[in-house]
Amino acid sequence: MPDPYLPLVRVWDLPTRLFHWVLAITVAGSVLSAKIGGNAMVWHFRFGYVVFTLLAFRLLWGWVGGRWSRFASFVYTPGTVWRYLRGETRPGEPLEVGHNPLGSLSVLALLAVLAVQVGTGLVADDEIANLGPLNRFVSSDTGLAATGWHKQWGQRLILGLVALHIAAIVFHLLRRKTNLVWPMVLGDKPVPAGTPASADGPPQRMLALALLVACAGLVNWVVGLG
């Protein structure tokens, strides 16, 4: 429940919130379709292309999106992370507004692992019925190695990072009495007075839509190369 003594400020803009939830759904769908196999693999590839599109969008949105969605707001120096772990935050340091230092590491790790997972999926070859659209551009050994990573370590890392993410949400809710889910649903978060808000008006949303369409076009072109 929001702290009644703190003002609600728009932290997560709508494009970031939609990215978050659509990514969660598509990753879940990708894992489930892979587990089912067979005809469901058609959907596995489709989910993968959506994840590819979302990652490309998030890379761009990390530069031009709302204030707290930009990489500049949550890519911390090792010194800042170390101080945060020791509880030595400085007065006025906005480490709990968007992603805190530990949360930022989790987010960046998940985005990186998903990017590798998409890349390996594009060139994968399971030697049965499924072939990544870009497999013809790599050697047979590279395709098989990519498949091994994609089906084993890549999937395990994603599931582990998702579990860690959920555990962090539960920890903040039970120990710190901080709900991290509702701000990602509604956009607003109780933060100290004077905290700048993220721009989240029609211009930003139209820009996000244009970037998403461009990213979808790019992914369609890349997939079409195969």
Backbone as a chain_set.jsonl record, in Angstrom:
{"seq": "MPDPYLPLVRVWDLPTRLFHWVLAITVAGSVLSAKIGGNAMVWHFRFGYVVFTLLAFRLLWGWVGGRWSRFASFVYTPGTVWRYLRGETRPGEPLEVGHNPLGSLSVLALLAVLAVQVGTGLVADDEIANLGPLNRFVSSDTGLAATGWHKQWGQRLILGLVALHIAAIVFHLLRRKTNLVWPMVLGDKPVPAGTPASADGPPQRMLALALLVACAGLVNWVVGLG", "coords": {"N": [[0.849, -1.188, 0.0], [0.602, 2.244, -0.854], [2.759, 4.665, 0.679], [1.255, 6.996, 2.733], [2.451, 9.378, 3.339], [4.142, 10.105, 1.378], [4.422, 11.611, -1.825], [2.716, 10.601, -4.836], [4.369, 9.795, -7.77], [4.868, 9.79, -11.281], [6.705, 7.227, -12.304], [7.219, 4.927, -13.889], [6.809, 4.941, -17.255], [4.145, 4.45, -19.68], [4.953, 2.947, -22.066], [7.196, 1.542, -21.028], [6.008, 0.007, -19.027], [4.225, -1.596, -20.528], [6.094, -2.935, -22.108], [7.403, -4.438, -20.114], [5.357, -6.229, -19.14], [4.423, -7.505, -21.471], [6.779, -8.696, -22.303], [7.176, -10.494, -20.185], [4.989, -12.217, -20.587], [5.521, -13.244, -23.164], [8.014, -14.484, -22.814], [7.313, -16.476, -20.992], [5.506, -17.865, -22.617], [7.247, -18.702, -24.602], [8.976, -20.454, -23.239], [7.132, -22.43, -22.368], [6.071, -23.359, -24.819], [8.36, -24.485, -25.895], [8.789, -26.562, -24.116], [6.555, -28.134, -24.635], [6.895, -28.78, -27.324], [6.916, -30.318, -30.625], [4.222, -29.409, -32.734], [3.909, -27.056, -31.384], [6.246, -25.705, -31.538], [6.196, -23.922, -33.594], [4.951, -21.739, -32.474], [6.84, -21.216, -30.573], [8.947, -20.125, -32.039], [7.63, -17.828, -32.967], [7.092, -16.468, -30.573], [9.718, -16.002, -29.882], [10.515, -14.178, -31.869], [8.957, -12.011, -31.15], [10.068, -11.417, -28.653], [12.615, -10.67, -29.52], [11.947, -8.334, -30.936], [10.974, -6.767, -28.817], [13.259, -6.516, -27.209], [14.949, -5.061, -28.89], [13.469, -2.721, -29.037], [13.563, -1.939, -26.322], [16.235, -1.371, -26.013], [16.515, 0.967, -27.506], [14.635, 2.568, -26.194], [15.815, 2.849, -23.798], [17.443, 4.978, -24.12], [15.907, 7.143, -24.97], [13.531, 7.111, -23.601], [11.197, 7.532, -20.786], [12.365, 9.341, -17.883], [13.148, 7.576, -15.705], [13.308, 5.214, -16.957], [15.455, 5.247, -18.531], [18.772, 4.173, -19.331], [20.715, 5.674, -18.134], [19.698, 6.243, -15.658], [19.767, 3.941, -14.188], [22.088, 2.459, -14.502], [24.661, 1.746, -12.659], [27.75, 2.703, -11.042], [30.433, 0.504, -9.966], [31.261, 1.326, -7.421], [29.023, 2.659, -6.384], [27.191, 0.561, -6.239], [28.474, -1.032, -4.334], [28.429, 0.648, -2.087], [25.69, 0.756, -1.709], [25.111, -1.882, -1.017], [26.32, -1.946, 1.446], [24.709, -0.289, 2.809], [25.174, 2.436, 2.748], [24.019, 4.757, 1.541], [23.871, 7.981, 0.031], [22.597, 11.18, 1.149], [19.665, 12.208, -0.494], [20.211, 10.699, -2.703], [18.866, 9.082, -5.412], [18.295, 6.15, -5.277], [16.263, 4.354, -4.887], [14.144, 5.01, -6.415], [13.682, 4.312, -9.212], [14.991, 1.515, -10.651], [16.804, -0.06, -8.165], [20.333, -0.426, -7.242], [20.855, -3.282, -7.033], [18.589, -4.322, -8.253], [18.92, -3.228, -10.787], [21.134, -4.614, -11.741], [20.028, -7.143, -11.955], [18.046, -6.697, -13.898], [19.598, -5.877, -16.132], [21.151, -8.169, -16.481], [19.184, -10.047, -17.139], [18.177, -8.975, -19.547], [20.489, -9.18, -21.106], [20.951, -11.976, -21.153], [18.609, -12.824, -22.4], [18.999, -11.632, -24.88], [21.192, -13.095, -25.833], [19.96, -15.556, -25.903], [18.022, -15.167, -27.881], [19.732, -14.674, -30.051], [21.133, -17.15, -30.278], [18.994, -18.771, -30.827], [18.242, -17.924, -33.36], [20.152, -19.023, -35.016], [20.071, -21.687, -34.519], [19.97, -25.334, -34.692], [18.292, -28.204, -34.383], [18.647, -30.626, -35.501], [16.474, -32.146, -36.134], [13.648, -31.15, -36.689], [13.568, -28.464, -36.493], [14.835, -25.377, -37.401], [16.794, -22.546, -37.103], [16.146, -19.315, -38.542], [18.45, -18.022, -39.471], [20.373, -19.906, -39.663], [21.753, -20.817, -41.883], [23.836, -19.112, -42.242], [25.894, -19.775, -40.582], [28.39, -22.153, -39.474], [27.979, -25.755, -39.332], [28.84, -26.815, -36.875], [28.798, -24.532, -35.274], [26.064, -23.941, -35.294], [25.041, -26.2, -33.964], [26.282, -25.933, -31.474], [25.132, -23.541, -30.648], [22.51, -24.378, -30.422], [22.727, -26.211, -28.317], [23.399, -24.502, -26.175], [21.115, -22.845, -26.194], [19.018, -24.608, -25.528], [19.783, -25.577, -23.09], [21.784, -24.218, -20.984], [21.084, -21.539, -21.517], [18.274, -21.468, -21.214], [18.103, -22.299, -18.541], [19.402, -20.219, -17.191], [17.689, -18.074, -17.732], [15.316, -18.905, -16.44], [16.315, -19.007, -13.845], [16.994, -16.3, -13.357], [14.495, -15.126, -13.582], [13.218, -16.346, -11.427], [14.757, -15.252, -9.371], [14.072, -12.578, -9.665], [11.343, -12.627, -8.981], [11.602, -13.481, -6.343], [12.883, -11.277, -5.232], [10.854, -9.374, -5.406], [8.977, -10.443, -3.635], [10.489, -10.358, -1.293], [10.83, -7.563, -0.908], [8.187, -6.894, -0.506], [7.423, -8.314, 1.818], [9.452, -7.84, 3.763], [10.312, -5.166, 3.53], [7.977, -3.889, 3.171], [7.222, -2.828, 0.742], [5.601, -2.454, -2.249], [6.384, -3.572, -5.308], [5.096, -4.265, -7.579], [2.628, -2.944, -8.179], [3.402, -0.249, -8.942], [4.549, -0.858, -11.431], [2.337, -1.553, -12.767], [0.474, 0.556, -12.582], [2.059, 2.787, -12.904], [2.665, 4.971, -11.221], [4.476, 5.866, -8.238], [5.138, 5.964, -4.725], [7.302, 8.379, -3.707], [10.105, 10.376, -2.48], [9.39, 13.855, -1.898], [9.763, 16.214, -4.512], [11.01, 14.582, -6.301], [11.789, 14.096, -9.661], [9.45, 13.462, -12.296], [8.774, 10.881, -14.731], [8.457, 11.606, -18.155], [5.39, 11.059, -19.736], [3.444, 11.405, -21.699], [1.194, 11.91, -24.584], [3.077, 12.562, -26.764], [5.412, 11.093, -26.051], [4.391, 8.506, -26.033], [3.571, 8.153, -28.668], [6.049, 8.304, -29.9], [7.202, 6.01, -28.825], [5.562, 4.065, -29.991], [6.203, 4.413, -32.689], [8.905, 3.664, -32.649], [8.63, 1.006, -31.869], [7.27, -0.103, -34.057], [9.237, 0.281, -35.994], [11.239, -1.376, -34.968], [9.961, -3.85, -35.143], [9.802, -4.043, -37.887], [12.522, -4.22, -38.49], [13.194, -6.665, -37.272], [11.608, -8.38, -38.772], [12.867, -8.097, -41.227], [15.433, -9.12, -40.658], [14.841, -11.785, -39.966], [13.814, -12.552, -42.395], [16.077, -12.764, -43.942], [16.925, -15.323, -43.887]], "CA": [[0.0, 0.0, 0.0], [1.466, 3.426, -0.93], [2.992, 5.445, 1.886], [0.423, 8.201, 2.661], [3.255, 10.568, 3.584], [4.97, 10.376, 0.202], [3.613, 11.9, -3.015], [2.798, 9.66, -5.949], [5.02, 10.399, -8.938], [4.963, 8.877, -12.419], [8.054, 6.68, -12.437], [7.274, 4.036, -15.055], [5.943, 5.377, -18.347], [3.323, 3.375, -20.244], [5.724, 2.026, -22.923], [8.019, 0.657, -20.2], [5.123, -0.951, -18.368], [3.771, -2.563, -21.521], [7.259, -3.76, -22.434], [7.63, -5.364, -19.002], [4.343, -7.29, -19.043], [4.401, -8.292, -22.707], [7.982, -9.532, -22.271], [6.924, -11.586, -19.243], [4.067, -13.165, -21.219], [6.166, -13.908, -24.301], [9.051, -15.393, -22.314], [6.598, -17.637, -20.46], [4.996, -18.62, -23.754], [8.381, -19.311, -25.291], [9.43, -21.607, -22.448], [6.092, -23.462, -22.381], [5.985, -23.959, -26.154], [9.549, -25.328, -26.065], [8.573, -27.771, -23.318], [5.547, -28.942, -25.316], [7.521, -29.286, -28.537], [6.017, -30.674, -31.72], [3.633, -28.293, -33.468], [4.01, -25.843, -30.573], [7.495, -25.016, -31.859], [5.869, -22.779, -34.457], [4.706, -20.629, -31.551], [8.108, -20.915, -29.913], [9.648, -19.185, -32.913], [6.892, -16.571, -32.977], [7.382, -15.8, -29.304], [11.099, -15.546, -29.955], [10.578, -12.972, -32.696], [8.388, -10.92, -30.352], [11.099, -11.063, -27.672], [13.636, -9.962, -30.305], [11.408, -6.995, -31.183], [10.901, -6.051, -27.543], [14.622, -6.187, -26.772], [15.43, -3.966, -29.743], [12.754, -1.524, -28.582], [14.043, -1.511, -24.993], [17.555, -0.784, -26.202], [16.298, 2.344, -27.938], [13.879, 3.284, -25.161], [16.751, 3.122, -22.707], [18.109, 6.247, -24.422], [14.975, 8.247, -25.223], [12.297, 6.921, -22.855], [10.992, 8.311, -19.579], [13.575, 9.546, -17.084], [13.55, 6.433, -14.884], [13.466, 4.053, -17.836], [16.709, 5.399, -19.274], [19.924, 3.478, -18.752], [21.461, 6.624, -17.308], [19.125, 6.301, -14.316], [19.936, 2.708, -13.408], [23.384, 1.804, -14.703], [25.45, 2.318, -11.573], [29.168, 2.365, -10.952], [30.692, -0.506, -8.935], [31.329, 1.976, -6.121], [27.662, 2.917, -5.923], [26.611, -0.74, -5.879], [29.109, -1.458, -3.093], [27.885, 1.481, -1.015], [24.291, 0.351, -1.498], [25.132, -3.154, -0.298], [26.713, -1.658, 2.826], [23.734, 0.605, 3.405], [25.774, 3.76, 2.885], [23.511, 5.665, 0.52], [24.054, 9.392, 0.336], [21.348, 11.94, 1.221], [19.148, 12.667, -1.774], [20.589, 9.797, -3.792], [17.6, 8.42, -5.792], [18.561, 4.755, -5.621], [15.073, 3.528, -4.717], [13.041, 5.542, -7.215], [13.47, 3.362, -10.294], [15.654, 0.266, -10.294], [17.94, 0.131, -7.262], [21.54, -1.062, -7.807], [20.725, -4.729, -7.204], [17.563, -4.539, -9.26], [19.461, -2.888, -12.096], [21.986, -5.73, -12.173], [19.121, -8.219, -12.346], [17.415, -6.317, -15.165], [20.602, -5.908, -17.194], [21.517, -9.569, -16.7], [18.082, -10.714, -17.844], [18.159, -8.484, -20.926], [21.653, -9.736, -21.802], [20.737, -13.411, -21.371], [17.567, -12.952, -23.411], [19.599, -11.281, -26.165], [21.978, -14.264, -26.257], [18.999, -16.615, -26.213], [17.465, -14.853, -29.199], [20.79, -14.875, -31.038], [21.389, -18.579, -30.479], [17.805, -19.348, -31.455], [18.217, -17.568, -34.777], [21.078, -19.867, -35.791], [20.011, -23.039, -33.956], [19.599, -26.483, -35.524], [18.148, -29.349, -33.481], [18.867, -31.817, -36.339], [15.228, -32.929, -36.263], [12.659, -30.452, -37.517], [13.571, -27.026, -36.225], [16.038, -24.713, -37.891], [16.718, -21.097, -36.976], [16.133, -18.666, -39.862], [19.776, -17.573, -39.894], [21.312, -21.012, -39.513], [22.574, -21.007, -43.091], [24.972, -18.197, -42.223], [26.921, -20.267, -39.663], [28.809, -23.534, -39.724], [27.179, -26.785, -38.669], [29.283, -26.905, -35.481], [28.307, -23.345, -34.573], [24.624, -24.113, -35.123], [24.795, -27.206, -32.929], [26.693, -25.35, -30.2], [24.104, -22.563, -30.3], [21.334, -25.138, -30.002], [23.001, -26.744, -26.988], [23.255, -23.405, -25.21], [19.735, -22.373, -26.208], [18.128, -25.569, -24.881], [20.231, -25.951, -21.742], [22.21, -23.145, -20.092], [20.318, -20.317, -21.749], [16.967, -21.608, -20.582], [18.278, -22.359, -17.082], [19.724, -18.879, -16.705], [16.479, -17.257, -17.787], [14.43, -19.336, -15.354], [16.933, -18.611, -12.583], [16.881, -14.856, -13.191], [13.071, -14.84, -13.338], [12.958, -16.745, -10.04], [15.411, -14.25, -8.535], [13.257, -11.367, -9.785], [10.137, -12.834, -8.176], [12.031, -13.534, -4.942], [13.153, -9.898, -4.811], [9.554, -8.722, -5.236], [8.408, -10.969, -2.39], [11.31, -9.834, -0.188], [10.487, -6.16, -0.688], [6.82, -6.816, -0.005], [7.321, -8.847, 3.173], [10.427, -7.277, 4.691], [10.386, -3.705, 3.433], [6.61, -3.381, 3.009], [7.213, -2.053, -0.496], [5.006, -3.187, -3.359], [7.044, -3.215, -6.558], [4.263, -4.677, -8.704], [1.639, -1.932, -8.545], [3.981, 0.831, -9.751], [4.764, -1.313, -12.792], [1.01, -1.67, -13.367], [-0.171, 1.868, -12.65], [3.034, 3.795, -13.319], [3.025, 5.892, -10.148], [5.155, 5.264, -7.095], [5.371, 6.932, -3.645], [8.725, 8.72, -3.641], [10.332, 11.639, -1.768], [8.947, 15.082, -2.555], [10.773, 16.826, -5.367], [11.531, 13.613, -7.266], [11.269, 14.383, -11.008], [8.64, 12.405, -12.888], [9.07, 10.475, -16.102], [7.512, 12.095, -19.159], [4.555, 9.935, -20.148], [2.303, 11.969, -22.407], [0.99, 11.447, -25.968], [4.271, 12.575, -27.624], [6.299, 9.973, -25.712], [3.749, 7.254, -26.42], [3.632, 8.065, -30.126], [7.44, 7.979, -30.212], [7.399, 4.592, -28.5], [4.88, 3.266, -31.012], [7.004, 4.494, -33.915], [10.104, 2.851, -32.437], [8.225, -0.403, -31.849], [6.994, -0.489, -35.449], [10.529, 0.204, -36.667], [11.921, -2.578, -34.469], [9.27, -4.996, -35.728], [10.245, -4.106, -39.274], [13.909, -4.688, -38.494], [13.182, -8.102, -36.96], [11.036, -9.066, -39.947], [13.91, -8.102, -42.258], [16.487, -10.046, -40.23], [14.318, -13.159, -40.097], [13.641, -12.804, -43.815], [17.358, -13.054, -44.58], [17.106, -16.77, -43.95]], "C": [[0.888, 1.243, 0.0], [1.583, 4.147, 0.396], [2.19, 6.744, 1.79], [1.21, 9.485, 2.845], [4.16, 10.928, 2.409], [4.072, 10.639, -1.009], [3.79, 10.821, -4.08], [3.342, 10.381, -7.171], [5.079, 9.362, -10.048], [6.427, 8.47, -12.622], [8.174, 5.839, -13.707], [6.289, 4.498, -16.111], [5.216, 4.179, -18.949], [4.11, 2.44, -21.168], [6.592, 1.055, -22.119], [7.168, -0.399, -19.522], [4.632, -2.012, -19.342], [4.903, -3.492, -21.933], [7.448, -4.841, -21.375], [6.648, -6.533, -19.028], [4.265, -8.13, -20.31], [5.627, -9.196, -22.773], [7.772, -10.725, -21.35], [6.033, -12.653, -19.877], [4.758, -13.933, -22.342], [7.278, -14.855, -23.865], [8.401, -16.65, -21.75], [6.07, -18.506, -21.601], [6.096, -19.334, -24.507], [8.867, -20.561, -24.564], [8.416, -22.74, -22.52], [6.003, -24.148, -23.74], [7.187, -24.856, -26.433], [9.392, -26.636, -25.298], [7.575, -28.705, -24.002], [6.136, -29.574, -26.566], [6.507, -29.562, -29.644], [5.526, -29.448, -32.473], [3.729, -26.977, -32.704], [5.289, -25.072, -30.876], [7.278, -23.852, -32.827], [5.648, -21.548, -33.592], [5.975, -20.252, -30.802], [8.907, -19.909, -30.739], [8.95, -17.832, -32.926], [7.14, -15.774, -31.699], [8.805, -15.24, -29.315], [11.246, -14.278, -30.773], [9.998, -11.765, -31.957], [9.399, -10.46, -29.302], [12.206, -10.264, -28.35], [13.19, -8.512, -30.53], [11.401, -6.162, -29.903], [12.291, -5.638, -27.05], [15.201, -5.039, -27.589], [14.767, -2.656, -29.326], [13.32, -1.019, -27.266], [15.424, -0.891, -25.078], [17.426, 0.677, -26.613], [15.616, 3.168, -26.855], [14.767, 3.605, -23.962], [17.518, 4.412, -22.919], [17.136, 7.409, -24.525], [13.677, 8.141, -24.436], [12.17, 7.846, -21.659], [12.239, 8.322, -18.712], [14.044, 8.279, -16.367], [13.643, 5.138, -15.672], [14.779, 4.111, -18.603], [17.86, 4.694, -18.555], [20.709, 4.397, -17.823], [20.954, 6.664, -15.875], [19.364, 5.033, -13.51], [21.169, 1.881, -13.783], [24.354, 2.463, -13.74], [26.918, 1.897, -11.657], [29.357, 1.287, -9.885], [30.737, 0.103, -7.534], [29.957, 2.245, -5.539], [26.991, 1.625, -5.48], [27.17, -1.201, -4.532], [28.59, -0.662, -1.898], [26.447, 1.08, -0.687], [24.233, -0.939, -0.694], [25.499, -2.958, 1.169], [25.759, -0.7, 3.519], [24.239, 2.017, 3.586], [25.329, 4.706, 1.776], [23.65, 7.111, 0.981], [22.715, 10.121, 0.381], [20.927, 12.44, -0.16], [19.504, 11.792, -2.952], [19.37, 8.95, -4.174], [17.752, 6.949, -6.174], [17.331, 3.864, -5.528], [13.9, 4.029, -5.554], [12.713, 4.586, -8.358], [14.017, 2.002, -9.899], [16.799, 0.58, -9.333], [19.144, -0.621, -7.813], [21.454, -2.562, -7.997], [19.686, -5.06, -8.268], [18.076, -4.254, -10.661], [20.347, -4.012, -12.631], [21.13, -6.895, -12.664], [18.489, -7.93, -13.699], [18.405, -6.427, -16.319], [21.029, -7.339, -17.522], [20.439, -10.288, -17.49], [18.021, -10.271, -19.299], [19.31, -9.081, -21.736], [21.453, -11.213, -22.122], [19.663, -13.637, -22.43], [18.114, -12.627, -24.808], [20.419, -12.451, -26.708], [21.046, -15.401, -26.652], [18.357, -16.394, -27.585], [18.5, -15.127, -30.288], [21.06, -16.336, -31.325], [20.197, -19.261, -31.144], [17.75, -19.071, -32.95], [19.108, -18.464, -35.628], [21.035, -21.331, -35.355], [19.612, -24.091, -34.998], [19.513, -27.693, -34.606], [18.297, -30.687, -34.204], [17.639, -32.716, -36.446], [14.272, -32.208, -37.203], [12.716, -28.944, -37.391], [14.916, -26.405, -36.583], [15.848, -23.207, -37.77], [16.809, -20.434, -38.333], [17.5, -18.225, -40.369], [20.83, -18.675, -39.807], [22.238, -21.161, -40.707], [23.797, -20.096, -43.127], [26.096, -18.656, -41.295], [27.271, -21.705, -40.023], [27.917, -24.496, -38.956], [27.533, -26.873, -37.181], [28.775, -25.715, -34.669], [26.813, -23.459, -34.311], [24.293, -25.098, -34.027], [25.181, -26.681, -31.545], [25.658, -24.337, -29.713], [22.852, -23.267, -29.794], [21.519, -25.685, -28.595], [22.842, -25.682, -25.912], [21.786, -22.995, -25.075], [18.813, -23.289, -25.397], [18.527, -25.878, -23.447], [20.565, -24.718, -20.895], [21.407, -21.859, -20.285], [18.977, -20.355, -21.049], [17.079, -21.622, -19.052], [18.57, -20.984, -16.497], [18.496, -17.981, -16.691], [15.541, -17.622, -16.644], [14.995, -18.921, -13.999], [16.794, -17.126, -12.323], [15.434, -14.44, -12.942], [12.716, -15.194, -11.891], [13.563, -15.74, -9.063], [14.603, -12.955, -8.521], [12.009, -11.478, -8.907], [10.48, -12.853, -6.691], [12.295, -12.131, -4.406], [11.855, -9.142, -4.561], [8.916, -9.152, -3.915], [9.164, -10.427, -1.181], [10.935, -8.388, 0.124], [9.085, -6.019, -0.096], [6.733, -7.23, 1.462], [8.238, -8.158, 4.173], [10.444, -5.759, 4.686], [9.022, -3.044, 3.271], [6.494, -2.473, 1.782], [6.672, -2.913, -1.622], [5.626, -2.707, -4.663], [6.188, -3.52, -7.784], [3.322, -3.565, -9.146], [2.227, -0.747, -9.308], [4.224, 0.424, -11.203], [3.436, -1.551, -13.521], [0.418, -0.288, -13.618], [0.766, 2.987, -13.095], [3.521, 4.702, -12.212], [3.605, 5.16, -8.945], [5.343, 6.327, -6.013], [6.869, 7.165, -3.473], [8.895, 10.048, -2.91], [9.891, 12.854, -2.588], [10.093, 15.69, -3.36], [11.375, 15.874, -6.369], [10.953, 13.907, -8.65], [10.521, 13.181, -11.577], [9.137, 12.058, -14.285], [8.024, 11.079, -17.032], [6.715, 10.911, -19.689], [3.285, 10.434, -20.844], [2.172, 11.412, -23.809], [2.235, 11.508, -26.846], [5.21, 11.394, -27.361], [5.695, 8.641, -26.167], [3.741, 7.07, -27.939], [5.05, 7.727, -30.588], [7.709, 6.508, -29.959], [6.755, 3.695, -29.541], [5.677, 3.253, -32.32], [8.254, 3.625, -33.799], [9.768, 1.363, -32.467], [7.958, -0.903, -33.262], [8.308, -0.639, -36.22], [11.285, -1.054, -36.253], [11.288, -3.844, -35.043], [9.675, -5.166, -37.194], [11.652, -4.646, -39.395], [13.961, -6.2, -38.252], [12.649, -8.891, -38.149], [12.083, -9.154, -41.061], [15.009, -9.104, -41.926], [16.046, -11.487, -40.416], [14.188, -13.531, -41.582], [14.94, -13.108, -44.553], [17.577, -14.545, -44.75], [16.114, -17.44, -44.874]], "O": [[1.842, 1.304, 0.776], [0.615, 4.231, 1.152], [2.41, 7.526, 0.865], [0.706, 10.568, 2.545], [4.862, 11.94, 2.445], [3.066, 9.954, -1.191], [4.853, 10.215, -4.21], [2.846, 11.439, -7.558], [5.316, 8.183, -9.784], [7.26, 9.267, -13.052], [9.103, 6.011, -14.496], [5.077, 4.456, -15.899], [5.621, 3.034, -18.751], [3.946, 1.225, -21.061], [6.713, -0.116, -22.48], [7.556, -1.565, -19.447], [4.624, -3.199, -19.016], [4.699, -4.696, -22.089], [7.631, -6.015, -21.7], [7.055, -7.692, -18.947], [4.063, -9.342, -20.234], [5.538, -10.33, -23.242], [8.148, -11.846, -21.692], [6.287, -13.848, -19.728], [4.592, -15.148, -22.453], [7.469, -15.91, -24.47], [8.873, -17.76, -21.994], [6.175, -19.731, -21.557], [5.902, -20.447, -24.995], [9.135, -21.591, -25.183], [8.796, -23.895, -22.714], [5.875, -25.37, -23.815], [7.061, -25.869, -27.122], [9.81, -27.692, -25.771], [7.73, -29.926, -23.954], [5.912, -30.753, -26.841], [5.373, -29.085, -29.592], [6.307, -28.557, -32.809], [3.643, -25.903, -33.3], [5.404, -23.903, -30.508], [8.076, -22.915, -32.874], [6.096, -20.451, -33.927], [6.16, -19.091, -30.437], [9.473, -18.96, -30.197], [9.614, -16.795, -32.899], [7.367, -14.565, -31.74], [9.056, -14.143, -28.818], [12.019, -13.392, -30.409], [10.478, -10.642, -32.112], [9.571, -9.261, -29.084], [12.679, -9.273, -27.793], [13.97, -7.58, -30.336], [11.779, -4.991, -29.914], [12.469, -4.534, -26.534], [15.862, -4.153, -27.048], [15.417, -1.613, -29.268], [13.536, 0.181, -27.099], [15.753, 0.011, -24.307], [18.159, 1.53, -26.113], [15.972, 4.323, -26.626], [14.486, 4.535, -23.205], [18.177, 4.897, -21.999], [17.493, 8.542, -24.204], [12.801, 8.993, -24.584], [12.919, 8.813, -21.52], [13.071, 7.419, -18.797], [15.228, 7.948, -16.422], [14.009, 4.094, -15.131], [15.171, 3.14, -19.249], [17.902, 4.635, -17.326], [21.296, 3.944, -16.84], [21.683, 7.069, -14.969], [19.191, 5.03, -12.291], [21.264, 0.713, -13.406], [24.812, 3.583, -13.965], [27.265, 0.88, -12.258], [28.524, 1.167, -8.986], [30.303, -0.526, -6.568], [29.744, 2.079, -4.338], [26.301, 1.597, -4.46], [26.428, -1.702, -3.687], [28.34, -1.222, -0.831], [26.046, 1.069, 0.477], [23.406, -1.077, 0.207], [25.047, -3.709, 2.033], [25.967, -0.337, 4.677], [23.785, 2.728, 4.483], [26.151, 5.373, 1.148], [23.557, 7.414, 2.17], [21.778, 9.704, -0.299], [21.727, 13.017, -0.897], [19.141, 12.102, -4.086], [18.883, 8.176, -3.35], [17.376, 6.552, -7.277], [17.343, 2.74, -6.031], [12.783, 3.528, -5.419], [11.585, 4.104, -8.458], [13.562, 1.403, -8.925], [17.668, 1.394, -9.648], [18.997, -1.387, -8.766], [21.924, -3.081, -9.01], [19.879, -5.965, -9.08], [17.717, -4.947, -11.613], [20.316, -4.326, -13.821], [21.458, -7.548, -13.655], [18.403, -8.816, -14.55], [18.089, -7.001, -17.361], [21.243, -7.682, -18.685], [20.741, -11.052, -18.407], [17.834, -11.099, -20.19], [19.138, -9.443, -22.9], [21.749, -11.655, -23.231], [19.788, -14.536, -23.262], [17.741, -13.265, -25.792], [20.353, -12.763, -27.897], [21.307, -16.122, -27.615], [18.178, -17.34, -28.352], [18.19, -15.731, -31.314], [21.202, -16.727, -32.483], [20.359, -20.202, -31.921], [17.262, -19.899, -33.719], [18.856, -18.646, -36.82], [21.875, -22.127, -35.776], [19.01, -23.784, -36.026], [20.532, -28.165, -34.102], [18.101, -31.747, -33.61], [17.743, -33.89, -36.801], [14.103, -32.598, -38.358], [12.004, -28.226, -38.092], [15.974, -26.845, -36.133], [14.868, -22.655, -38.268], [17.498, -20.952, -39.211], [17.688, -18.069, -41.575], [22.03, -18.407, -39.871], [23.384, -21.585, -40.557], [24.692, -20.287, -43.951], [27.138, -18.005, -41.22], [26.556, -22.376, -40.766], [27.192, -24.098, -38.044], [26.651, -26.99, -36.331], [28.37, -25.87, -33.517], [26.344, -23.112, -33.227], [23.372, -24.872, -33.243], [24.492, -26.95, -30.561], [25.343, -24.277, -28.524], [22.212, -22.807, -28.849], [20.602, -25.638, -27.776], [22.23, -25.923, -24.871], [21.284, -22.821, -23.965], [17.94, -22.815, -24.671], [17.716, -26.38, -22.669], [19.707, -24.228, -20.162], [21.091, -21.171, -19.314], [18.585, -19.401, -20.377], [16.253, -21.031, -18.357], [18.05, -20.626, -15.44], [18.288, -17.217, -15.748], [15.029, -16.739, -15.955], [14.244, -18.528, -13.106], [16.508, -16.719, -11.197], [15.175, -13.509, -12.18], [12.01, -14.447, -11.214], [12.952, -15.414, -8.046], [14.47, -12.313, -7.48], [11.662, -10.544, -8.184], [9.739, -12.308, -5.872], [11.968, -11.83, -3.258], [11.76, -8.359, -3.616], [8.383, -8.326, -3.173], [8.559, -10.079, -0.167], [10.744, -8.029, 1.286], [8.832, -5.129, 0.717], [6.054, -6.58, 2.256], [7.84, -7.918, 5.313], [10.579, -5.137, 5.74], [8.908, -1.819, 3.237], [5.764, -1.482, 1.791], [7.218, -3.976, -1.918], [5.416, -1.565, -5.073], [6.508, -3.092, -8.893], [3.219, -3.27, -10.337], [1.595, -0.275, -10.253], [4.12, 1.253, -12.106], [3.413, -1.727, -14.739], [-0.072, 0.007, -14.708], [0.316, 4.014, -13.603], [4.662, 5.161, -12.245], [3.275, 4.006, -8.672], [5.671, 7.471, -6.328], [7.611, 6.244, -3.132], [7.919, 10.778, -2.738], [10.009, 12.869, -3.813], [11.246, 15.675, -2.931], [12.172, 16.29, -7.211], [9.732, 13.962, -8.797], [10.911, 12.033, -11.365], [9.83, 12.845, -14.93], [6.833, 11.062, -16.721], [7.286, 9.881, -20.049], [2.19, 9.931, -20.594], [2.945, 10.538, -24.201], [2.452, 10.58, -27.625], [5.733, 10.776, -28.289], [6.414, 7.756, -26.631], [3.89, 5.952, -28.432], [5.239, 6.968, -31.538], [8.355, 5.835, -30.762], [7.331, 2.68, -29.932], [5.806, 2.216, -32.971], [8.619, 2.93, -34.747], [10.519, 0.558, -33.018], [8.374, -2.004, -33.623], [8.471, -1.574, -37.004], [11.899, -1.718, -37.088], [11.99, -4.794, -35.388], [9.865, -6.284, -37.674], [11.948, -5.436, -40.292], [14.682, -6.921, -38.941], [13.18, -9.948, -38.49], [12.173, -10.168, -41.754], [15.466, -9.846, -42.796], [16.786, -12.309, -40.956], [14.423, -14.676, -41.969], [14.915, -13.647, -45.66], [18.314, -14.982, -45.634], [16.142, -18.66, -45.031]]}, "num_chains": 1, "name": "protein.A"}
